[in-house]
Amino acid sequence: MSSLSRRGFAFGVVATTALVACDNGIGSGGAAMIDARVDATLNQMYSEFPGTRDLATRAAGMLVMPLVTNAGLGVGGSFGRGALRVGPSTVDYYSTTAGSAGLQIGAQQFSYVLFFMTPDALLDFRQSPGWAASANIDYAVSNQSDMLRAETTTSLSPVIAVVLGQTGLRLGATLEGSKYTRIIP
């Protein structure tokens, strides 16, 4: 490995660690700031995808992550903070982290909502000391935002994700491999 490659790799690790370690500005105001951003994210989602209101009424709970920063240069990672809502109430606060390695370059920010469609899925999430998102999450996507609905096939899934507000130089957002940890803001 040449020194240029080692230097580039080291820079990637340092840059990614710095981005992942930041608190995205959310934690600075504590619980009130997270709740305000969660409300804004839900309003944006309901505006862009009106059918998600039906999904929300069917869900046992929703984890709302208003801002996740994802960056990578060879080695990558992501970080964000959000709140778990059961009905209209926030019951817990969570952080999410993920790491990756491989051919990657770029950065992006996005928001997402995980809908826990069964009481068991919600209970598993809440009782886990560090719940990890896996390949069994179904993504609700639609080319026509007004047509996104709680279809029979997706409403039978225990966890459904809706990703919105993607910006940056990386395309696509995946939640697989993300770890969620309960926090006290």
Residue, then its C-alpha position, 0 to 999 in steps of 0.5 A: m500500500s503506498s503512502l498516498s493510499r494510507r494517507g487517504f485511508a487515514f483521512g477518510v477514517v478521521a473525516t468519517t469519525a468526525l462527521v459521525a461523532c457530531d450531534n447534528g445540532i439536534g442534541s443541543g436543545g435537549a428533548a424539546m429540540i428533538d420533539a420540535r424536529v420530530d413534529a416538523t419531520l412528521n408534518q413534511m412526511y404527511s404533506e409529501f406522502p398523505g397516505t402515511r397518515d393511515l400507516a401512522t394510525r395503524a402502527a403500534g409506534m413510530l421511530v422518527m429520525p429527523l436528521v441522519t448524517n451519512a458520510g464515507l470515503g472508503v470507511g463510512g458511518s452515520f449518526g442521528r437522534g430522534a424520538l419514539r412516538v406511541g400515539p401522539s406522545t413521545v415515550d423515549y429518545y434514541s440515537t442511531t449509528a451505523g458503520s460501513a467499509g468498501l467502495q464509497i465516497g460522499a455524504q448525505q443527510f436524510s430523515y426517516v420514520l420506522f413504523f412498528m406495525t405490530p405490538d410485538a415488533l414495538l416491544d422487541f425494539r423497546q426491550s432491546p439494549g441495542w436494536a439493530a435494523s436488519a434486512n426484514i425492514d420493508y421500504a414504502v416507496s412510490n413514484q407518486s407521493d400521493m399514492l403511498r398508502a398502507e397497502t396490504t402487503t406492506s401493512l403485514s410487515p412488522v417494520i416499515a420505513v419511509v425515507l424522505g428529505q435526502t440531500g447530498l452527494r450519495l444516492g440511496a439510503t439504507l437503514e440495514g445495519s443501523k443500531y439504535t440506542r436509548i438516550i437521555p437528551 
